[in-house]
């Protein structure tokens, strides 16, 4: 076990894991990391369980002091990290000594970075997860963003991290063909599957959806991204009997401006949903900031499933590298 002291909290730094599964029927959102792929890869590279809790950092990073020796890694957005003044690379494990200070600088690419430590961040589980749910004020570190002076405990470092399993003093282990991990470009469209209420929209709406450009507004957060762009026209009205909301669901209220529901989304909603962002594109979307512009592309459910399988095959390949 070890301790990390928060000297500066950054803009929004929270404890997150992969969320609370199986409780949406009780009105409890899944939550968890906005970019779950980045957190999974961080934990795999450290030898943690994929769902171990880490820190999610938004745009402006914190200043953290390691009170004991431990291994850590930064994934996700490029926020110019430094350890004791020396620049660090994302997607590569490092070893911190007692007293070392980790801090961040300019946001270069993306929006959210993840800091994972060996053994994970050790906070109490609430409803089966260590994730912070900000609107509910529970989970994580006292249900809130980190503040200066907070002290985080870490779990036991796994012995399997040591030795030949991962040479943290060499770049040779870092396979750069796994570039999918840091592909946060918005130049390519965000892909979606249609439904479940696509029959409630006109043909003009579908044409506008795939040909137009949408800007992420400042009225966006972990719950959802409000977009501004071409109006999506309903056949009659925007209201439905409330039903299930998935991560990536694209609601369209009566003003015709889409809302993409994200990690801290509500569990059900009464607006028509024209489509759902496919799972493999959620990380790219999670790394987008207010002001960024996105375009959409419609794909079939079969295409979405095939893309997900390809991602998981690459994740398995990475796991195999770590245990070989």
Secondary structure, 3 states (H helix, E strand, C coil): CEEEEEEECCCCEEEECCCCCCCHHHCCCCCCCCCHHHHHHHHHHHCCCCCCCEEEEECCCCEEEECCCEEEEEEEEECCCEECCEECCCCCCEEECCCCEEECCCCCEEEEEEEEECCCECCCCECCECCCECCCCECCCCCCCCCCCCEEEECCCCHHHCHHHCCCCCCCCCCCCCHHHHCCCCCCCEEEEECCCHHHECHHHHHHHHHCCEEECCCCCCCEEEEECCCCCECCCCEEEEEECCCCEEEECCCCCEEEECCCCCCEEEECEEEEECHHHHHHHHCCCCCCEECEEECCHHHHHHHHHHHHHHHHHHHHHHHC
